């Protein structure tokens, strides 16, 4: 009811103002006429603007204003016309009185003003009586729009424990009403929900903290409702609200704390380094990097045996084994573990210290362990050639468990394939079972197993290296197969070769080598030996004048002794060949046969004779080969020395045009169906082996038996030449220039050929002459 009353009052005041304005203008014009004060008259046809209140809901159209011309005498001859925005639809005019009414409810927020044009014309003639006058109708605002916030919901963050008055967020609302008219658009902000934690500035909408030391760990999220009200917040104003969700962000204001003072853990002594023993966790209510905790061991008797790492995903401290444990040595350990924040905020350092400690007790559990050798590896020595059963050494292992079980030993036979050694299963003594040779294998690497008697699955393995110690059992020998050459004209004391020795024994039993001649030839008149004392010796010529004719080869025995204990020696024979040399000592020939031919022919003559013999042999072989390839004539005529070959064909050929004579045979030969035509004029691939019973005795002199045997072999040998060749001519051909050679056809038809010349060929062709002679001759004979 108050809103309706307010609008009615505003409408009445507007109408009163319009009437007063109109009456004032009319009175002013009347005084001008009566008193004649003005020198020129003012026209009453100028319109500036009218006002109409928005959202009018009365039963009658609201009067906007009235148009009136000074020349209107009220007789109804003037007609008022309204045009422009909304004319005839929103605004209508009484053409007689000029009253303008608004027929529809107007909304200033949709349109604040309308521009119209007024015109006065003669009703009868429509002649303009006044010029067109443009005026504005303004829609007067009322408070009909509540404030609206830009967002329905706001989200904001503020650090926990912020000071009072810390700005959180600013919210803004807008009012669609006219801010220039009244207080319809004057907004005031207030907080409806969220007190006493937050407050809002009435004019700006800035939300600020209202309580100190708000703790995120106690309450993280707050819901605040802000109201914006127009009319300056007074009664009757319209309002709008929005929700603001405020979240407290975390700061590092809480130190880590262990939930208990002591942690109990256990680990087996069989655990390997790096294995996890247990976990501890200090609780920090902070989140993110403010809640990161790092763990460390700061004290305890197990600092060398254990370590701790941080699992940043679960924020736990992981206790791991660092070294191997022994239950029999130490059964428990104690650690002091510290948990500290990684990131510390200096603003809250007074809340510290940001760390905490806890005691971790670890018990070592006994485990069934395999045997343990006293040494990680063993090295023994044994002399080569030692008798079988010689003790090499002893290995020893024990059971580390409290039960101290008995141990049994064995050799891994994969490491002793030749079975040189054997071990005593009870005491671990290793002995030889074969004679060892250092020169064959200087080291033997074997592996020994130790297992518990009652628990065969518990075993240990240790490497054992056995060195074969050298003894002097190899005499030195020549380092190479030496062969010396000495010139016939060698001078006395001339060195012609240097020799060295080799010994398979170790250096202690090998060099230094001593070279000497046997005592029986120490006064050898031909050669002498000089020991160079550097494991080499030089052989020298003792006399001059060697001769190949007398002796071309000398064998010089040389004794070589080593430096071993006891020393060994061997006699090696050096072959020395006497050779012919030139004046500079270069070898020419070492053959003694060259001097045997001095009384006869020279070497060049012998080579020439041999070359002639070879040439003669080649000529003889060529002559025999050509003579074998020479062929005998088939027919020799008596009258004239003409040699011809006559070959008889049982089948008639096809003539010159018979170019398919060979291919046509495949149509008649079953073997040619698959594209393979066997040929009979080539040598067969298989070999014929004559029967041994057909051959004559090697020393037989009976020529007749020999020839008969060879003929029989040739007849039965399918691989011996000549090879049979059969060609079938199944196609005669057409159009031959020579005509048909068939005697059948010539016997029944007349022939144009003359065969009388056959009478002149002699008695051998008499039969042909009789058969193919002239017809007259044939008739006469018949």
matplotlib code that plots the C-alpha trace (Angstrom):
import matplotlib.pyplot as plt

x = [0.0, 2.8, 4.3, 1.0, 0.5, 3.9, 3.3, -0.1, 1.6, 4.3, 1.6, -0.4, 2.7, 3.6, 0.1, 0.1, 3.4, 2.3, -0.9, 1.0, 3.4, 0.6, -1.4, 1.7, 2.4, -1.3, -1.4, 1.8, 0.4, -2.9, -1.0, 0.8, -2.3, -4.0, -1.2, 0.7, 3.9, 5.7, 6.8, 6.5, 4.2, 5.4, 4.1, 2.7, 3.7, 7.1, 7.4, 10.4, 9.5, 6.8, 7.1, 5.3, 5.7, 6.8, 4.9, 1.6, -1.1, -4.2, -7.5, -7.4, -4.7, -2.4, -2.4, 1.0, 0.3, -1.7, -0.9, -2.4, -2.0, -2.6, -4.8, -7.1, -10.3, -12.0, -14.4, -13.0, -11.6, -8.0, -6.9, -3.9, -1.8, 0.9, 3.7, 7.0, 8.1, 5.2, 2.6, -0.8, 0.4, 1.7, 0.8, -2.6, -3.9, -7.3, -7.3, -9.7, -8.3, -4.7, -4.6, -1.9, -2.4, -0.2, -2.2, 0.4, 2.6, 6.1, 9.3, 12.2, 14.7, 13.5, 13.3, 14.0, 12.4, 10.4, 10.8, 7.5, 6.4, 3.2, 1.4, -1.7, -3.7, -7.0, -9.6, -11.3, -8.5, -5.6, -3.6, -0.8, -1.6, 1.6, 5.0, 5.8, 7.2, 9.4, 9.3, 10.5, 8.5, 10.7, 9.8, 10.2, 11.9, 10.5, 12.3, 11.1, 14.5, 16.3, 20.1, 21.8, 25.3, 27.6, 27.9, 25.5, 28.4, 31.8, 34.9, 37.8, 40.8, 42.6, 45.5, 44.7, 45.8, 45.5, 45.2, 41.9, 40.9, 42.7, 40.9, 39.4, 37.4, 35.2, 31.7, 29.8, 26.1, 24.3, 20.8, 18.9, 17.1, 18.1, 21.0, 20.4, 16.9, 16.4, 18.0, 16.6, 20.1, 22.0, 23.3, 24.5, 26.2, 25.7, 26.5, 23.7, 25.7, 29.3, 29.6, 31.6, 34.4, 34.0, 32.7, 31.9, 32.3, 28.9, 29.9, 32.5, 31.5, 35.0, 34.9, 37.5, 38.4, 36.9, 38.5, 42.2, 43.9, 41.4, 42.7, 42.4, 42.9, 39.8, 37.6, 38.7, 35.6, 33.2, 29.9, 29.1, 25.9, 26.2, 23.2, 23.0, 20.0, 19.0, 17.4, 20.5, 19.6, 16.5, 13.1, 11.3, 14.4, 14.8, 17.7, 19.7, 22.0, 25.0, 26.9, 30.6, 32.6, 35.8, 38.5, 41.4, 44.6, 47.3, 50.4, 53.0, 51.8, 51.9, 55.0, 55.1, 54.2, 54.8, 51.6, 53.7, 57.0, 58.5, 58.3, 59.0, 60.4, 62.1, 64.2, 65.7, 69.5, 69.1, 67.8, 69.9, 71.1, 68.5, 65.5, 62.8, 62.6, 59.6, 58.0, 57.4, 55.1, 54.9, 51.6, 51.5, 48.0, 49.4, 49.0, 51.1, 54.7, 53.8, 53.2, 56.4, 58.4, 62.0, 63.3, 66.8, 68.6, 70.3, 71.4, 71.5, 73.7, 72.3, 73.3, 75.9, 73.6, 70.4, 69.3, 66.0, 64.6, 61.4, 58.5, 57.0, 53.9, 52.8, 54.9, 56.5, 60.0, 61.2, 63.8, 66.1, 68.9, 72.3, 74.6, 74.3, 73.1, 74.3, 72.0, 74.8, 76.7, 74.0, 70.3, 68.8, 69.4, 68.1, 67.6, 66.6, 64.7, 63.9, 61.0, 61.3, 59.4, 61.1, 59.7, 59.4, 57.5, 59.4, 56.1, 55.3, 58.7, 57.5, 55.2, 58.2, 60.4, 59.0, 60.4, 59.9, 61.8, 60.9, 62.8, 62.9, 63.8, 64.8, 65.0, 67.2, 65.5, 67.6, 67.6, 68.8, 72.0, 74.2, 77.7, 80.4, 84.0, 86.7, 88.1, 86.4, 88.9, 91.8, 95.2, 97.4, 100.6, 101.7, 104.8, 104.4, 105.1, 104.0, 102.9, 99.2, 97.7, 99.8, 98.0, 97.4, 95.6, 92.6, 89.4, 87.2, 83.6, 81.3, 77.6, 77.0, 73.7, 73.5, 72.9, 76.4, 75.6, 78.3, 79.6, 80.4, 82.7, 82.7, 84.4, 82.3, 83.2, 82.4, 85.5, 87.6, 86.6, 89.9, 89.5, 93.0, 91.9, 89.8, 88.6, 87.9, 84.2, 84.7, 87.8, 88.1, 91.6, 92.3, 94.7, 95.9, 94.8, 96.8, 100.3, 100.4, 102.4, 103.1, 104.0, 100.5, 98.5, 100.2, 97.0, 93.9, 90.8, 88.2, 85.2, 84.4, 80.9, 80.1, 76.7, 75.1, 74.6, 71.0, 70.0, 71.3, 69.7, 72.0, 75.2, 78.1, 80.7, 84.3, 86.8, 90.1, 93.2, 96.0, 99.3, 101.5, 105.1, 107.7, 110.5, 113.3, 112.0, 112.6, 116.0, 116.7, 116.6, 117.3, 114.9, 114.4, 115.4, 118.7, 120.5, 123.9, 125.8, 129.6, 131.5, 134.2, 136.5, 135.6, 138.4, 139.6, 137.6, 134.9, 131.4, 128.7, 125.7, 124.3, 122.1, 119.8, 117.8, 114.4, 113.3, 109.6, 110.4, 109.9, 112.6, 114.0, 114.8, 115.5, 118.0, 120.8, 121.8, 125.3, 126.4, 129.4, 130.7, 130.7, 134.0, 134.8, 134.8, 136.0, 139.1, 137.0, 139.4, 136.5, 134.3, 134.4, 131.7, 131.7, 129.2, 128.1, 126.8, 123.5, 121.6, 123.1, 126.2, 128.2, 129.6, 132.9, 135.1, 138.3, 140.2, 140.2, 139.6, 136.3, 135.4, 132.0, 133.6, 135.1, 132.2, 129.2, 127.5, 128.8, 126.8, 127.9, 126.6, 126.0, 125.3, 122.9, 122.6, 120.0, 120.4, 117.9, 118.5, 119.6, 120.6, 119.5, 121.2, 120.5, 122.6, 121.3, 122.7, 123.4, 123.5, 126.2, 126.2, 129.2, 128.3, 130.0, 130.3, 131.6, 134.3, 132.0, 130.8, 127.3, 126.0, 126.0, 125.3, 125.2, 124.7, 127.6, 126.5, 127.6, 131.2, 130.6, 129.8, 133.0, 134.6, 131.5, 129.0, 128.2, 124.9, 123.8, 124.5, 122.4, 119.5, 119.7, 119.6, 116.6, 114.8, 115.4, 114.1, 110.9, 110.3, 110.7, 108.3, 105.7, 106.1, 105.6, 102.5, 101.0, 101.8, 100.1, 97.0, 96.5, 97.0, 94.3, 91.9, 92.4, 89.3, 89.2, 87.0, 83.7, 83.7, 86.5, 85.5, 87.6, 87.2, 88.1, 89.6, 86.3, 85.5, 81.8, 79.7, 76.4, 74.1, 70.9, 67.7, 64.8, 62.4, 61.7, 62.3, 60.0, 62.0, 63.5, 60.4, 60.3, 61.7, 59.7, 61.0, 62.7, 59.9, 57.1, 58.7, 57.6, 54.0, 54.8, 57.3, 55.7, 58.8, 58.3, 55.0, 56.6, 59.0, 61.9, 63.2, 65.9, 68.8, 70.6, 73.6, 75.2, 77.3, 75.3, 75.9, 76.4, 79.6, 79.9, 82.1, 83.4, 83.1, 86.5, 86.2, 86.3, 89.7, 92.7, 95.7, 98.1, 100.9, 98.8, 100.4, 97.4, 96.3, 93.1, 91.9, 92.7, 90.8, 87.8, 87.6, 87.7, 85.0, 82.7, 83.3, 82.5, 79.3, 78.1, 79.2, 76.3, 78.5, 81.1, 80.9, 79.5, 76.2, 72.9, 70.9, 67.3, 65.4, 61.8, 60.5, 56.7, 56.1, 56.9, 56.3, 54.7, 55.8, 59.3, 61.2, 62.7, 59.3, 58.5, 61.2, 58.7, 59.1, 55.5, 54.1, 56.5, 55.5, 51.9, 52.2, 54.2, 57.5, 59.2, 62.6, 65.1, 67.1, 68.9, 72.2, 72.2, 73.4, 76.6, 77.4, 78.8, 77.7, 77.2, 74.2, 72.8, 69.9, 68.9, 69.2, 66.8, 64.3, 64.3, 65.2, 63.1, 59.7, 60.6, 63.5, 61.2, 58.7, 61.3, 62.7, 59.4]
y = [0.0, 2.5, 1.8, 2.6, 5.7, 7.0, 6.5, 8.3, 11.2, 11.4, 11.3, 14.1, 16.3, 15.8, 16.8, 19.8, 20.9, 20.6, 22.6, 25.3, 25.7, 25.9, 28.5, 30.6, 30.8, 31.6, 34.4, 35.9, 36.0, 37.7, 40.4, 41.2, 41.7, 43.9, 46.1, 46.2, 45.9, 43.6, 45.0, 41.6, 38.7, 35.3, 32.2, 29.4, 26.6, 25.6, 22.3, 21.1, 17.9, 16.1, 13.6, 10.4, 8.1, 4.5, 1.5, 3.3, 0.7, 2.9, 2.1, 5.1, 6.2, 8.6, 12.2, 13.1, 16.7, 19.0, 20.6, 24.0, 26.7, 30.4, 30.6, 27.9, 29.8, 26.6, 26.3, 23.0, 24.1, 23.1, 19.6, 18.4, 15.6, 13.5, 11.5, 10.0, 7.2, 5.4, 7.7, 6.0, 2.9, 4.1, 7.8, 9.0, 12.6, 14.1, 16.0, 18.6, 19.3, 18.3, 16.2, 13.4, 10.1, 7.1, 4.0, 1.4, 0.9, 2.2, 0.9, 3.3, 0.5, -0.5, 3.0, 6.2, 8.7, 9.1, 11.7, 13.0, 15.7, 17.9, 19.5, 21.8, 21.8, 23.1, 20.5, 21.2, 21.8, 20.1, 23.3, 23.5, 26.3, 25.8, 24.5, 21.0, 21.1, 18.3, 17.5, 14.7, 12.6, 11.4, 8.3, 9.2, 6.5, 4.8, 2.2, -0.9, -2.9, -4.6, -4.7, -7.6, -9.0, -9.8, -13.5, -15.6, -17.3, -16.1, -18.1, -16.6, -17.7, -16.2, -17.6, -19.0, -16.9, -13.7, -10.4, -8.7, -6.6, -8.6, -8.1, -11.3, -10.3, -7.4, -8.1, -5.7, -5.3, -3.1, -1.5, -0.9, 2.2, 5.7, 6.7, 10.4, 10.5, 9.9, 7.0, 4.2, 3.2, 4.1, 0.7, -0.3, -3.6, -5.6, -9.2, -11.5, -14.7, -15.2, -13.2, -12.9, -14.2, -11.7, -8.2, -6.2, -2.5, -0.9, 1.3, -0.8, -4.4, -5.4, -8.4, -8.5, -10.9, -10.0, -12.5, -13.1, -16.6, -18.4, -22.0, -24.0, -27.2, -26.3, -25.1, -24.7, -23.4, -20.6, -19.6, -15.9, -14.2, -10.5, -8.2, -5.1, -2.8, 0.4, 3.6, 4.0, 1.1, 2.8, 1.2, 0.4, -0.2, -3.3, -5.7, -8.6, -11.2, -13.4, -16.3, -16.1, -19.3, -18.4, -21.1, -20.7, -21.7, -23.6, -22.1, -24.1, -23.4, -26.9, -29.0, -32.8, -35.1, -38.8, -40.5, -42.8, -42.5, -46.0, -48.2, -51.9, -53.7, -57.0, -58.3, -61.6, -62.0, -63.5, -60.2, -58.6, -55.0, -52.7, -54.7, -52.8, -53.3, -51.1, -47.6, -44.7, -41.7, -38.3, -36.6, -33.0, -31.4, -29.0, -29.9, -29.5, -28.5, -27.2, -30.8, -32.3, -34.2, -35.5, -38.3, -39.0, -41.1, -38.9, -41.4, -45.0, -48.1, -49.1, -46.1, -48.1, -51.0, -49.2, -46.2, -44.3, -42.8, -40.7, -41.9, -38.5, -40.2, -41.5, -39.1, -42.1, -42.8, -46.2, -48.0, -50.2, -52.6, -51.2, -54.0, -57.8, -58.8, -61.6, -62.9, -64.7, -61.4, -58.9, -59.5, -56.0, -52.4, -49.0, -45.9, -42.4, -41.0, -37.3, -36.0, -32.3, -30.1, -29.4, -25.8, -23.5, -20.2, -17.5, -15.8, -18.8, -19.7, -19.0, -22.1, -24.3, -26.3, -27.9, -31.3, -34.3, -37.5, -41.1, -44.2, -47.3, -50.6, -53.4, -57.0, -59.4, -62.8, -66.0, -67.6, -70.9, -69.8, -71.8, -72.8, -70.1, -70.6, -69.1, -67.4, -66.0, -67.9, -70.3, -70.5, -73.7, -74.9, -78.4, -79.6, -81.1, -84.8, -85.1, -88.6, -89.4, -88.8, -85.7, -83.2, -79.9, -78.0, -77.8, -75.7, -75.2, -74.0, -73.8, -73.5, -69.9, -71.0, -71.9, -75.5, -75.7, -78.6, -80.9, -79.9, -82.1, -81.1, -81.9, -80.7, -79.3, -81.7, -79.2, -77.3, -80.5, -82.5, -84.4, -85.4, -84.4, -83.8, -85.4, -83.9, -85.5, -85.0, -84.6, -82.6, -80.7, -81.9, -81.7, -84.4, -85.2, -88.4, -87.8, -86.7, -82.9, -81.4, -77.7, -77.5, -78.8, -76.7, -74.3, -73.5, -75.5, -73.5, -75.6, -75.0, -76.7, -77.1, -77.2, -78.4, -79.1, -82.8, -82.6, -79.8, -80.5, -77.4, -75.1, -75.0, -72.7, -72.5, -71.2, -70.9, -72.8, -71.9, -74.6, -73.5, -76.3, -75.5, -76.2, -78.8, -79.2, -82.1, -80.8, -80.6, -77.6, -78.1, -76.1, -73.2, -74.1, -76.7, -75.2, -76.1, -74.4, -73.7, -73.3, -72.1, -74.2, -71.2, -70.3, -68.8, -70.2, -69.0, -67.6, -67.6, -69.0, -69.6, -68.5, -70.9, -70.5, -72.9, -73.3, -74.9, -75.7, -75.4, -72.2, -69.5, -70.7, -74.1, -72.9, -70.2, -69.6, -72.1, -73.5, -74.7, -77.1, -79.9, -83.5, -84.5, -87.0, -84.3, -81.3, -81.3, -81.6, -80.4, -78.9, -76.8, -75.2, -73.8, -70.5, -69.9, -66.2, -66.3, -64.8, -68.1, -68.2, -69.9, -69.3, -72.1, -71.3, -72.8, -74.3, -75.0, -73.9, -75.7, -77.7, -79.7, -80.9, -83.8, -85.2, -84.5, -82.2, -82.8, -82.6, -83.5, -81.6, -82.7, -79.9, -80.3, -77.8, -77.6, -75.5, -73.7, -75.9, -77.9, -80.5, -79.3, -81.2, -81.3, -82.7, -83.4, -81.7, -82.4, -79.4, -80.2, -78.3, -78.4, -77.5, -75.1, -73.3, -69.5, -66.6, -64.3, -62.2, -65.3, -65.5, -69.1, -70.4, -74.1, -76.7, -79.8, -82.2, -83.7, -80.6, -81.7, -85.2, -84.1, -82.1, -84.7, -85.0, -82.6, -79.3, -78.4, -76.3, -79.3, -81.6, -79.1, -78.8, -82.6, -82.9, -80.2, -82.1, -85.3, -83.6, -82.0, -85.4, -87.0, -84.3, -84.7, -88.5, -88.1, -85.7, -87.9, -90.9, -88.9, -87.6, -91.0, -92.5, -89.7, -90.4, -92.1, -94.7, -94.1, -96.1, -96.9, -96.9, -97.0, -99.0, -96.8, -93.4, -92.3, -90.8, -91.4, -91.1, -92.1, -93.9, -93.9, -95.8, -94.5, -96.9, -94.0, -91.3, -87.7, -84.8, -82.7, -79.2, -77.7, -80.4, -78.1, -79.9, -83.3, -83.7, -82.0, -84.1, -87.2, -86.0, -86.6, -90.3, -90.9, -91.4, -90.1, -86.7, -86.0, -84.2, -82.2, -84.6, -86.4, -88.9, -88.8, -91.9, -90.3, -89.0, -91.0, -92.4, -91.0, -94.3, -96.2, -99.8, -102.0, -105.0, -108.3, -109.4, -112.9, -111.6, -110.0, -112.1, -112.7, -109.8, -111.9, -113.7, -113.9, -115.4, -112.5, -114.3, -114.6, -111.0, -109.7, -112.0, -110.8, -107.1, -107.7, -109.3, -106.4, -103.9, -105.7, -105.8, -102.3, -99.8, -96.9, -97.7, -95.7, -95.7, -94.7, -95.7, -92.8, -93.3, -90.5, -90.9, -88.8, -88.9, -85.8, -85.7, -82.1, -80.2, -78.5, -80.0, -79.0, -82.5, -84.1, -87.4, -90.0, -92.8, -95.7, -96.7, -93.7, -93.8, -97.4, -96.5, -93.1, -91.7, -90.1, -87.2, -88.2, -90.1, -92.8, -94.1, -92.7, -95.3, -97.8, -95.9, -96.2, -99.7, -103.1, -102.0, -99.9, -102.4, -103.3, -99.6, -99.2, -102.1, -100.8, -97.2, -97.5, -96.2, -97.6, -99.0, -100.9, -102.3, -103.4, -105.0, -106.9, -108.2]
z = [0.0, 0.7, -2.8, -4.5, -2.4, -3.3, -7.0, -6.8, -5.1, -7.8, -10.6, -8.9, -8.5, -12.2, -13.4, -11.2, -12.5, -16.1, -15.4, -13.7, -16.5, -19.1, -17.0, -16.5, -20.2, -21.0, -18.4, -19.7, -23.2, -21.8, -20.0, -23.1, -25.0, -22.4, -21.3, -24.6, -22.7, -25.2, -28.4, -30.2, -29.4, -28.4, -30.0, -27.8, -30.1, -28.7, -26.8, -25.0, -23.0, -21.2, -18.3, -17.7, -14.7, -15.4, -14.4, -14.1, -13.4, -13.0, -14.7, -17.1, -19.5, -17.8, -19.1, -20.5, -21.5, -23.9, -27.2, -27.8, -30.4, -29.8, -32.9, -31.5, -30.6, -29.4, -32.3, -33.3, -36.6, -35.6, -35.7, -33.7, -35.1, -33.2, -35.0, -34.0, -31.7, -30.2, -31.7, -32.1, -30.2, -26.9, -27.1, -28.4, -28.9, -28.8, -32.1, -30.8, -27.4, -28.0, -24.8, -25.0, -23.1, -22.5, -23.2, -22.1, -19.0, -19.7, -18.3, -18.1, -18.1, -21.5, -22.9, -21.1, -23.5, -26.8, -29.5, -30.9, -33.4, -32.9, -35.7, -35.9, -39.2, -40.5, -39.9, -43.2, -45.5, -43.7, -44.2, -41.6, -39.2, -37.1, -38.1, -36.9, -33.4, -32.0, -28.3, -25.9, -23.5, -20.7, -18.6, -15.0, -12.9, -9.9, -7.7, -9.5, -9.9, -7.1, -7.0, -8.8, -8.2, -11.1, -9.9, -8.1, -6.2, -5.3, -4.3, -2.4, -0.4, 2.5, 4.5, 7.9, 10.9, 8.9, 10.8, 11.4, 8.4, 5.8, 2.5, 1.1, -1.9, -3.3, -4.5, -6.7, -7.4, -10.0, -10.0, -13.3, -11.9, -12.8, -10.6, -11.3, -9.9, -6.3, -4.3, -6.4, -7.5, -4.3, -2.9, 0.6, 1.3, 4.5, 5.7, 6.5, 7.2, 8.1, 11.3, 13.4, 11.1, 8.3, 7.6, 4.5, 3.8, 3.2, 0.3, -1.6, -0.9, 0.2, 2.5, 5.3, 8.1, 11.4, 13.8, 14.4, 14.3, 12.3, 12.1, 8.9, 10.9, 13.0, 10.1, 6.5, 4.7, 5.5, 3.7, 3.7, 2.4, 1.3, 0.7, -1.5, -0.8, -2.8, -1.5, 0.5, 2.7, 4.0, 4.5, 1.4, -0.7, -2.8, -2.2, -3.7, -2.2, -3.2, -1.6, -1.0, -0.2, 1.6, 2.0, 4.5, 2.9, 4.8, 6.4, 8.3, 11.8, 13.2, 13.9, 13.2, 16.1, 16.6, 17.8, 20.1, 21.9, 21.0, 17.9, 18.1, 15.0, 14.2, 11.4, 10.5, 10.5, 7.0, 5.6, 2.9, 3.0, 1.5, 2.9, 4.6, 8.4, 9.3, 9.0, 11.3, 10.7, 12.4, 11.9, 10.6, 10.2, 7.6, 4.0, 0.8, 1.2, 4.7, 5.8, 4.3, 6.8, 6.5, 8.7, 10.0, 12.6, 15.1, 17.7, 18.8, 18.6, 15.3, 13.3, 11.4, 10.7, 9.7, 7.6, 7.2, 4.1, 3.5, 1.5, 0.3, -1.0, 2.4, 4.5, 6.3, 7.4, 6.0, 8.2, 6.0, 6.7, 5.9, 6.8, 7.3, 10.8, 13.0, 15.7, 17.5, 17.7, 18.7, 19.2, 19.4, 18.3, 19.4, 17.1, 17.8, 14.8, 14.2, 12.0, 10.9, 8.6, 5.3, 4.9, 7.9, 7.8, 9.7, 10.8, 12.9, 14.2, 17.7, 17.4, 17.0, 17.2, 14.0, 14.7, 16.9, 17.9, 18.7, 19.8, 17.5, 19.0, 16.5, 17.6, 15.5, 14.9, 14.6, 11.1, 9.8, 8.1, 5.7, 6.7, 6.6, 5.5, 7.6, 4.5, 1.5, -0.7, -0.4, -2.2, -1.8, -3.4, -4.4, -6.2, -9.7, -10.0, -6.3, -5.5, -5.4, -2.0, -1.3, 1.0, -0.8, 2.0, 4.3, 4.1, 7.1, 7.5, 10.5, 11.2, 12.5, 14.2, 17.8, 16.9, 15.4, 13.1, 11.6, 8.2, 5.2, 2.3, -1.4, -4.6, -7.4, -10.2, -12.8, -11.7, -11.6, -14.7, -14.8, -11.1, -10.0, -6.4, -3.7, -0.4, 3.0, 3.6, 7.4, 7.9, 4.6, 3.7, -0.1, -1.6, -5.1, -6.8, -10.0, -10.8, -11.7, -14.5, -14.2, -17.9, -18.7, -16.2, -13.8, -11.8, -10.8, -9.8, -8.0, -5.9, -2.5, -1.1, 2.6, 3.7, 7.0, 7.8, 8.7, 6.4, 2.9, 1.5, 3.6, 1.7, 1.1, -1.7, -1.6, -4.5, -4.0, -6.2, -6.3, -7.7, -9.1, -8.0, -10.7, -10.3, -12.7, -14.8, -18.3, -19.9, -22.2, -26.0, -29.1, -29.4, -33.1, -35.7, -36.6, -39.9, -40.4, -43.7, -43.9, -46.9, -48.4, -48.3, -44.7, -42.6, -39.3, -36.2, -38.4, -36.7, -39.0, -36.6, -33.2, -31.4, -28.3, -26.1, -24.6, -21.3, -20.4, -16.7, -14.8, -14.9, -11.6, -13.2, -16.7, -17.7, -17.4, -20.1, -20.4, -23.9, -24.4, -26.6, -25.4, -23.8, -26.5, -29.3, -27.3, -29.5, -32.7, -35.5, -37.6, -35.3, -31.9, -29.6, -27.7, -24.9, -25.0, -21.4, -22.5, -23.1, -26.6, -28.1, -31.3, -33.5, -35.2, -37.8, -36.4, -39.7, -43.3, -46.5, -46.5, -49.6, -50.7, -52.6, -49.5, -47.0, -47.6, -44.2, -40.6, -37.5, -34.4, -30.9, -28.4, -24.7, -23.1, -19.3, -17.3, -14.0, -12.0, -8.9, -9.7, -13.2, -16.3, -19.6, -23.1, -26.2, -29.4, -32.8, -35.2, -38.9, -40.8, -44.6, -46.7, -49.5, -52.3, -51.8, -53.8, -52.7, -50.5, -48.7, -50.3, -50.9, -54.4, -54.2, -51.5, -53.9, -54.0, -57.4, -59.2, -59.0, -60.1, -63.7, -64.2, -66.4, -68.7, -70.1, -68.7, -67.1, -70.2, -72.5, -70.3, -70.4, -74.2, -74.6, -72.3, -74.3, -77.5, -76.1, -74.9, -78.3, -80.1, -77.7, -78.4, -82.2, -81.9, -79.8, -82.3, -85.3, -83.6, -82.6, -86.2, -87.7, -85.4, -86.5, -90.2, -91.8, -94.5, -97.6, -97.7, -101.5, -104.1, -107.7, -110.1, -113.2, -111.6, -108.3, -106.9, -103.3, -102.3, -99.4, -100.0, -97.0, -97.2, -95.6, -95.1, -94.6, -97.1, -96.2, -96.7, -99.2, -98.9, -97.2, -94.5, -91.8, -89.0, -89.7, -86.3, -84.3, -85.8, -84.2, -80.8, -81.9, -82.5, -79.7, -76.3, -74.6, -76.3, -74.6, -71.6, -73.8, -73.4, -76.6, -75.9, -78.3, -79.3, -80.8, -77.6, -75.1, -72.2, -68.8, -67.0, -67.3, -68.4, -66.3, -68.2, -66.6, -65.2, -66.6, -70.2, -70.0, -71.3, -69.1, -69.1, -70.5, -73.1, -76.6, -78.4, -80.6, -81.7, -78.1, -77.5, -80.5, -79.8, -76.2, -77.3, -79.9, -77.3, -74.9, -77.6, -78.5, -74.9, -74.0, -74.6, -73.9, -76.6, -79.9, -82.5, -80.9, -82.6, -84.1, -85.2, -86.8, -87.9, -90.8, -90.6, -92.8, -96.5, -97.2, -100.1, -103.2, -103.5, -106.7, -106.9, -106.8, -105.2, -104.8, -104.3, -106.6, -105.9, -107.6, -110.5, -111.2, -111.9, -113.6, -116.4, -115.5, -117.2, -115.9, -117.9, -116.1, -119.1, -117.8, -115.2, -117.9, -118.0, -114.4, -114.6, -113.4, -109.8, -110.9, -113.4, -111.1, -110.8, -114.5, -115.1, -112.6, -113.6, -117.3, -120.2, -120.9, -124.3, -122.9, -120.2, -122.7, -124.9, -122.1, -121.0]

ax = plt.figure().add_subplot(projection="3d")
ax.plot(x, y, z, "-o")
ax.set_aspect("equal")
plt.show()
